[in-house]
Amino acid sequence: MPGMHSTILQFATVFSIFSTAVAQTAYANDFVDPDYILAKNFSAQTGRAQATVVSWAKELASSGPWSVTNKPFAPASGDKHDYLSWAPYWWPDCSGVGNKTALTDQQIWVTCPYKSRDGQFNPDVRLVNNVGDFQDFSEAVFYNSIAWALGTADKDTFEANAVRFLRAWFLDPDTKMNPNLKYAQVQRGPGSGIGSHTGVLDLKGIAKITTGILILRKGGSTAWTTDLDNQMVSWAKAYTSWLQSDPLAIDESESTNNHGTFYFNQLAALKILANDMAGAKESTDKYFDGLYLAQIAANGDQPLESSRTRPYHYRAYNLAGMITNARLAKYADPSSTVWNKTTTASATIKSALDYSMTISAAASGESAYASELHPNVAAVASVYGDADGKYLAYLKRESSTFITQPYILWNQPFAQNETSGVAPPTKQTSSTSASKGTKSTSSTSKSSKPSSSSASRMGGVSVTLALGLVGVHCIFTSLL
């Protein structure tokens, strides 16, 4: 792919410069209780995690804002306000249409039939990077909103960043996204150019965005006005209508693996955003009474994920979606008992984590993605407790820097006595305001009952991005 070599060199340079910094990471999905963040009753051992939140908020903001219209090609509709992405695991077979070297890229995209290669990423899908931009945007809103709530000296900048990014993607007439995913994960080749149901996954970060908006709304942000909030609710309702009626979206809701799990992340989060708690409860109930029942085996394995080309990754990935659904359910209905919900094989979310912890990432050649499981470990520990210390011991063994990760902030109570998490006194530095231009494109153990802590609503899972380099994406983060 053109520019890939220079990107790798840039990554190497950034790594050498920031080798002591906490790597910028995108957890597969998250919903954080805004009331927990706004209460600010954080224990001392979350100090370094808070510092990382602030650092990432600044770093992410430096690349925004983002717009769905910022792409070199329009979808089949001809409207750049329509979201567009290309199916990541589909490759052209031009053997029957003449000499491949004589065809331009654009000719290949519409002339050659495309065939699926599961887990093999076609790098040219990043030529249209709505998916990467949406991921960066959702991360930026998430962390800037939390950083604002932390009350640092730069809080006004963080607040302004989050609001500016939300307006650019969803609300401003020149840059806003139309509320549909009709052209997400288009399978190129001869045909109509309409997307596929798998493309609905691209917007799973709506759960993070909902967290950010709720923090601004409930925290009394003056920049996030009532008018902006009303506009955002209207957009959410329009997109929810598409999500519950369009055939592509309906097909995704019936996907039995992680795709179905993340569909309900979106749907429940959108209902919460639109102040429809009954609808959010109905959405999570539908997931836990339906797809979830067949997703975890008696031993804690997730057969629909472990049969894929990268089983370690997919187990962690779907587990993040399950955790997010549980947190959304608990927020919508505090009396919810979904954390105790068992599958038809009598397994729970905890069972799935405990099994995943017994499998080495190296066993399937996935050592580079070992950290994807870490936020899930903290999430489960914060809900079910860690009486025997096995979850803390696991993270200590697997990562020397886990205590600095943002997920430590909202996965409480956990690691309460880890004094290494206490932040040393530091001088507050001013945040540089982001550019105002639109970004240019990138063994199973017995289940125990959850604790009654209000912090038991939070959690996540990770996919590591290029260190310190916003916009260089892990190619597997969103397109699974």
Long-range contacts (C-beta under 8 A, 24 or more apart in sequence): 1-123, 1-124, 1-126, 4-123, 7-472, 10-469, 10-472, 11-466, 11-467, 11-469, 11-472, 14-466, 14-467, 14-468, 14-469, 15-466, 15-467, 15-468, 17-468, 18-467, 18-468, 19-467, 21-55, 21-467, 21-468, 22-52, 22-55, 22-56, 22-401, 22-404, 22-405, 23-464, 23-465, 23-467, 23-468, 24-56, 24-59, 24-60, 24-465, 24-466, 24-467, 24-468, 24-469, 24-470, 25-371, 25-405, 25-462, 25-463, 25-464, 25-465, 26-135, 26-139, 26-462, 26-463, 26-464, 26-465, 26-473, 26-474, 26-477, 27-320, 27-375, 27-407, 27-460, 27-461, 27-462, 27-463, 28-204, 28-316, 28-317, 28-320, 28-321, 28-372, 28-460, 28-461, 28-462, 28-463, 28-477, 29-204, 29-205, 29-207, 29-208, 29-262, 29-265, 29-320, 29-321, 29-324, 29-460, 29-461, 30-142, 30-207, 30-208, 30-211, 30-320, 30-324, 30-375, 30-407, 30-410, 30-458, 30-459, 30-460, 31-207, 31-208, 31-210, 31-211, 31-265, 31-269, 31-324, 31-327, 31-328, 31-331, 31-457, 31-458, 32-146, 32-211, 32-327, 32-410, 32-457, 32-458, 33-327, 33-331, 33-410, 33-454, 33-455, 33-457, 33-458, 34-211, 34-214, 34-215, 34-217, 34-218, 34-219, 35-218, 35-454, 36-410, 36-454, 36-455, 36-457, 36-458, 37-146, 37-149, 37-215, 37-410, 38-149, 38-215, 38-218, 38-219, 40-149, 40-150, 40-151, 42-409, 42-412, 43-412, 43-413, 43-416, 44-419, 44-421, 44-422, 45-403, 45-408, 45-415, 45-416, 45-417, 45-418, 45-419, 45-420, 45-421, 45-422, 46-408, 46-409, 46-412, 46-421, 47-421, 47-422, 47-423, 48-403, 48-404, 48-408, 48-420, 48-421, 48-422, 48-423, 49-403, 49-404, 49-405, 49-406, 49-407, 49-408, 49-409, 49-421, 50-150, 50-409, 50-423, 51-404, 51-423, 51-426, 52-404, 52-405, 52-406, 53-143, 53-146, 53-147, 53-150, 53-406, 53-409, 54-147, 54-150, 54-152, 54-154, 56-139, 56-143, 56-406, 57-140, 57-143, 57-144, 57-146, 57-147, 57-158, 57-161, 57-431, 58-147, 58-154, 58-431, 58-432, 59-468, 59-470, 60-136, 60-139, 60-140, 60-143, 60-144, 60-470, 61-140, 61-144, 61-157, 61-158, 61-161, 61-165, 61-431, 61-433, 61-434, 62-432, 62-434, 62-435, 62-470, 63-136, 63-140, 63-434, 63-439, 63-470, 63-471, 64-136, 64-137, 64-140, 64-161, 64-164, 64-165, 64-168, 64-434, 64-435, 64-439, 65-137, 65-164, 65-165, 65-167, 65-168, 65-169, 65-175, 65-434, 65-436, 65-438, 65-439, 66-133, 66-134, 66-136, 66-137, 66-140, 66-165, 66-168, 66-169, 66-438, 66-439, 67-133, 67-168, 67-169, 67-175, 67-176, 67-438, 67-439, 68-130, 68-133, 68-134, 68-169, 68-175, 68-176, 68-177, 68-178, 69-174, 69-175, 69-438, 70-133, 70-175, 70-438, 70-439, 70-440, 70-441, 71-128, 71-129, 71-130, 71-441, 72-127, 72-128, 73-127, 73-128, 75-182, 75-183, 75-186, 75-193, 76-183, 76-186, 76-192, 76-193, 76-194, 77-182, 77-183, 79-178, 81-176, 81-177, 81-178, 82-177, 82-178, 82-180, 82-182, 82-183, 83-130, 83-134, 83-177, 83-178, 83-180, 83-181, 83-182, 83-183, 83-184, 83-202, 83-203, 84-128, 84-130, 84-183, 84-184, 84-186, 85-125, 85-128, 85-130, 85-131, 85-183, 85-184, 85-185, 85-186, 85-195, 85-199, 85-202, 85-479, 86-122, 86-124, 86-125, 86-128, 86-185, 86-186, 86-187, 86-188, 87-114, 87-116, 87-125, 87-185, 87-186, 87-187, 87-188, 87-196, 87-198, 87-199, 88-121, 88-122, 88-125, 88-185, 88-475, 88-479, 89-116, 89-117, 89-118, 89-119, 89-120, 89-121, 89-122, 89-479, 90-114, 90-115, 90-116, 90-117, 90-122, 90-187, 90-188, 91-115, 91-116, 91-117, 91-120, 91-122, 92-188, 92-189, 109-188, 109-189, 110-188, 110-189, 110-190, 111-189, 111-190, 112-189, 113-189, 113-190, 114-187, 114-188, 114-189, 118-308, 118-309, 119-308, 119-309, 119-310, 120-309, 121-475, 121-476, 121-479, 123-475, 125-479, 126-441, 126-442, 126-473, 126-475, 129-441, 129-442, 130-202, 131-184, 131-202, 131-478, 131-479, 132-441, 132-442, 132-471, 132-473, 132-478, 133-439, 133-441, 133-442, 134-169, 134-202, 134-203, 134-205, 134-478, 135-205, 135-473, 135-477, 135-478, 136-439, 136-442, 136-470, 136-471, 136-473, 137-165, 137-169, 137-205, 137-209, 138-205, 138-206, 138-208, 138-209, 139-205, 139-208, 140-165, 141-165, 141-166, 141-208, 141-209, 141-212, 141-213, 142-208, 142-209, 142-211, 142-212, 143-406, 144-212, 145-211, 145-212, 145-213, 145-215, 145-216, 146-211, 146-212, 146-215, 146-406, 146-409, 148-215, 148-216, 148-219, 148-221, 149-215, 149-219, 152-428, 153-428, 153-430, 154-428, 154-430, 154-431, 157-430, 157-431, 157-433, 158-431, 159-216, 159-221, 159-222, 159-223, 159-224, 160-223, 160-433, 161-433, 161-434, 162-212, 162-216, 162-224, 163-216, 163-221, 163-223, 163-224, 163-228, 164-434, 164-436, 166-209, 166-212, 166-213, 166-224, 166-228, 166-232, 167-228, 168-438, 170-231, 170-232, 170-235, 171-228, 171-231, 171-232, 171-235, 175-438, 176-235, 179-235, 179-238, 179-239, 179-241, 179-242, 180-239, 180-242, 180-246, 181-242, 181-248, 181-249, 182-246, 182-248, 185-479, 194-248, 195-248, 196-248, 197-248, 197-249, 197-251, 197-252, 197-255, 197-259, 198-252, 198-255, 198-259, 199-248, 200-243, 200-248, 200-249, 200-252, 200-259, 200-262, 200-263, 200-266, 201-252, 201-258, 201-259, 201-262, 201-263, 201-478, 201-479, 201-480, 202-478, 202-479, 203-266, 204-262, 204-265, 204-266, 204-321, 204-478, 205-478, 206-265, 206-266, 206-269, 206-270, 206-273, 207-265, 207-266, 207-269, 207-324, 207-328, 209-269, 209-273, 210-269, 210-270, 210-272, 210-273, 213-273, 214-272, 214-273, 232-273, 233-273, 233-274, 233-275, 236-270, 236-273, 236-274, 237-274, 239-270, 240-267, 240-270, 240-271, 240-274, 243-267, 243-270, 255-291, 256-291, 256-294, 256-295, 256-304, 257-295, 257-304, 257-305, 257-314, 257-318, 258-304, 258-305, 258-314, 258-317, 258-318, 258-321, 258-480, 259-480, 260-287, 260-291, 261-287, 261-291, 261-292, 261-295, 261-318, 261-321, 261-322, 261-325, 262-321, 264-291, 264-325, 265-321, 265-324, 265-325, 265-328, 268-325, 268-328, 268-329, 268-332, 269-328, 271-332, 272-328, 272-331, 272-332, 277-332, 277-333, 280-328, 280-329, 280-331, 280-332, 281-329, 281-332, 281-333, 281-336, 283-328, 284-325, 284-326, 284-328, 284-329, 284-332, 284-336, 284-338, 285-329, 287-325, 288-325, 288-329, 288-338, 288-341, 292-322, 292-325, 292-341, 292-343, 293-343, 293-344, 294-343, 294-344, 295-322, 295-343, 295-352, 296-343, 296-345, 296-347, 296-348, 296-349, 296-351, 296-352, 297-343, 297-345, 297-347, 298-345, 298-346, 298-347, 298-444, 299-347, 299-351, 299-355, 299-444, 300-347, 300-351, 300-352, 300-353, 300-354, 300-355, 300-356, 300-444, 301-352, 301-355, 302-352, 310-364, 310-366, 310-369, 310-476, 311-359, 311-364, 311-366, 312-356, 312-359, 312-360, 312-361, 312-363, 312-364, 312-366, 312-369, 312-370, 312-372, 312-373, 313-366, 313-369, 313-372, 313-476, 314-480, 315-352, 315-355, 315-356, 315-359, 315-373, 316-356, 316-369, 316-372, 316-373, 316-376, 316-461, 317-372, 317-461, 317-480, 319-349, 319-352, 319-353, 319-356, 319-373, 319-376, 319-461, 320-375, 320-376, 320-459, 320-460, 320-461, 322-349, 322-352, 323-349, 323-376, 323-379, 323-380, 323-459, 323-460, 323-461, 324-459, 324-460, 326-383, 326-459, 327-457, 327-458, 327-459, 330-456, 330-457, 331-457, 339-383, 339-384, 339-450, 339-456, 340-447, 340-449, 340-450, 342-447, 347-444, 347-447, 348-447, 349-380, 350-380, 350-384, 350-445, 350-447, 350-448, 351-444, 351-445, 351-447, 353-377, 353-380, 354-443, 354-444, 354-445, 355-443, 355-444, 357-394, 358-443, 368-464, 369-463, 369-464, 369-476, 370-398, 371-398, 371-399, 371-462, 371-464, 372-461, 372-462, 372-463, 372-464, 373-461, 374-398, 374-399, 374-402, 374-405, 374-407, 374-461, 374-462, 375-405, 375-407, 375-411, 375-459, 375-460, 375-461, 375-462, 376-459, 376-460, 376-461, 378-402, 378-407, 378-408, 378-411, 378-414, 378-415, 378-459, 379-407, 379-411, 379-458, 379-459, 379-460, 380-459, 381-411, 381-414, 382-411, 382-412, 382-413, 382-414, 382-451, 382-453, 382-455, 382-456, 382-458, 382-459, 383-450, 383-451, 383-453, 383-456, 383-459, 384-447, 384-448, 384-449, 384-450, 384-451, 385-448, 385-450, 385-451, 386-414, 387-448, 392-418, 405-462, 407-459, 407-460, 407-462, 410-455, 410-458, 410-459, 411-455, 411-458, 411-459, 411-460, 412-453, 412-455, 412-458, 413-451, 413-453, 413-455, 439-471, 441-471, 442-470, 442-471, 442-472, 442-473
